[in-house]
């Protein structure tokens, strides 16, 4: 015989058990739904990453093939221009000589741009190989500055060297360090209204590094865009800066090469007051 009180207790327990099971089912159902959403998001992320990687590989291969295809005709045009310069009929004709010089100059500019693209592709692929050896940074600065002497003189400008560092031997890849110097000096003379004035100095630091400063008195860079200046393909939209052609690869390349040499680079600039790039490189102990 079941007493009413016991029957009520049994029913209450059954109701509580059913309620707990109902709540548990809701929790399990929500948990499964959440897990499904997480797995779906994870799967989509993996798919997106793989797709982006394939696109990146495709872009890199395309750039490599394109730049290599450009190199042959550029080299041929360069040789042809050089041969034409030696012809007497070209030497005696001021107009023809100016045309040949224009072809030669523009070919060199195109070669520089192609080299920049190829170097960035090598950096992105991780296949860049640095042939490091002991170098005199002061000698490299003097050599690169000398190559700009004629260009700057034609613009009635000047380039001053104040190489004060006493320990100026570095372990570096000569070609790439020269490219770093070339890019910084080239930017300094291009992004200047009127006669370019460029100051290049070196100094020893308390951290046993060598500091290299490249300062110009050009148009400068606004503070709001300075944080993007080392980004690949970025070009500041300020004043008539786009009268100077380029791909926005130079400073990105410079930063990555400096970092490959365990160095750092920073920028100080004000619009109308010029820019100063500061590089710190470890010297030979």
Buried (B, 14 or more C-beta within 10 A) or exposed (E): EEEEEEEEEEEEEEEEEEEEEEEEEEEEEEEEEEEEEEEEEEEEEEEEEEEEEEEEEEEBEEBBEBBEEBBEEBEEBBEBBEEBBEEEEBEEEEEBBEBBBEBBEEBEEBBBBBBBBBBBBBBBBEEBEBEBEEBEBBEBBEEBBEEBEEBBEEEEBEBEBEBEBEBBBBBBBBEBBBBBBBBBBBBBBBBBEEEBBBBBBBBBEEEEBBBBBBBBBBBBBEEEBBEEBBEBEBBBEBBEBEEEEBEBBBBBBBBBBBEBBEBEBEBBBEEEEBBBBBBBBBBEE
